[in-house]
Amino acid sequence: MLNKILILFCLLISVLNCEAFEVPDATLEVLRPRGFRLSIPDVEGIKLFAFHGKINEEMNGREAGFFSRDITKAKNGRWTFYDPNTELKIGDTLYFWTYVDYFDGRNKLGYPKDDQVIQVTEQHIVDKSGPTSTTGYYRPVTTTTQPTVNKPPKNCAPSITTYNGGNRSCKNQKIFSEVFSKPMKNSWTTEKRFAGEPDFEFVIYSDYPKILKLEGGHLSIKPILSDSLFGDRFVTSPEEYDFGPGCTGKQGTPECVQAAEAFLIKPPVLSAQISTKDSFSFKYGRIEFRAKLPKGDWLYPEKIALSVDGTIYGNVFPPEGGYAALESDLNLEGTDRWRYSTSDMAPFDKEMYITIGVGVGGWNFPDRKDGSKPWVNGEPKSQKNFYRAKSKWYPTWNNQSALVVDYLDIYAI
């Protein structure tokens, strides 16, 4: 049984832009003989409004709900969800949460508003045949609280955090939030490439729906065998697998195209990896996320901060005793560049972006003397030897072998 864990990851990776957006209160209009509208006022900066709700049944956190829709355009001064068929009665209770994409002039961040409840009363009922006010069809009969963009407070504590090329924030202010309740195209880049350095995992990263899903307000990444999607001989076939122009790796390299040849085979596992490399980066901060980790042999979750300029300072591999072992036992391959750098904070002295994914095998596991690890790091046949041992490790994979992420927040420090 996978345990749900709360991971607080602090990166030691300058200050007064303390604007904080508050999602507006929603207004309910109950139509007769049936139908209802739920809306928020159109405020400059809102780019998307999402509504998720149930009638007479409480929501289970940020679940999709019976009503679930993204509204991409405001009309008549409001962002409006409209259902023409549901008949709401006086005394019915609408449980819901809303979400807004808000652009402050420099960055677009997501803001949820949870645990909202409206009980239907006579005041919510409006005439479906006409406007609810003299100023437009979608104007509500009751007023709502306008969102506030707070001015920098007097107690705004200086922060060493920077984000998106040097923007600054107050200490402890949230600078990034993801609740995985809507399509990720604007915030995340889905990797489409063959795995490579520094981990050399035995994986093809892509966006196949069997692997990468948004369901129930969670991100799910579940690796599968390459052969299960492409056919039994895919891994050993000399036929090229080419990502083409959609490859997110370096064109003209093994990151984008590979074929099996002699003892070199194509990666035996398909997985997924997403990143904020095209939308968000930061230097110094606190990352908080909640996730269920994948269960199965040679699977590991990837929560990585990568430098914006792509520089790899070196690789740190766990010893057989894990990271709790003595520093002298750690395999600090190639890390002298930053251990003895002129910067005390290297390699965390540059803005970095976030990567989330699931890796399989590769150099993330130290070689073992007892023979329980079927490959040797750095050996040309390592990927093939891993594949040959499939009968030993694949039976340990099941429906709990997915990384399931609930949310990810980043705070200034």
Buried (B, 14 or more C-beta within 10 A) or exposed (E): EBEEEEBEEEBEBEBEBBBBBBBBBBBBBBBEEEBBBBBBBBBEBBBBBBBBBBBEEEBEBBBBBBBBBBBEEBBEBBBBBBBEEBEBEEEBBBBBBBBBBBBBEEBBBBBBBEEBEBEBEEEBBBEBEEEBEEEEEBBBEEEBEEBEBEEEEEEBEEBBBBBBEEBBBBBEBBBBBBBBBBEBEEBBBBBBBBBBEBBBBBBBBBEEEEBBBBEBBBBBBBBBBBBEBBEEEBBBBEEEBEBEEEBBBEEEEBBBBBBBEEEBBBBBBBBBBBBBBEBBBBBBBBBBBBBBBBBBBBBBBBBBBBBBEEEEBBBEBBBEEEEEEEEEEBBEEEBEEBEEEEEEBBBBBBBBBBBBBBBBBBBBBBBEEEEEBBBEBEEEBBBBBBBBBBEEBBEEBEEBBBBBBBBBBBBBB
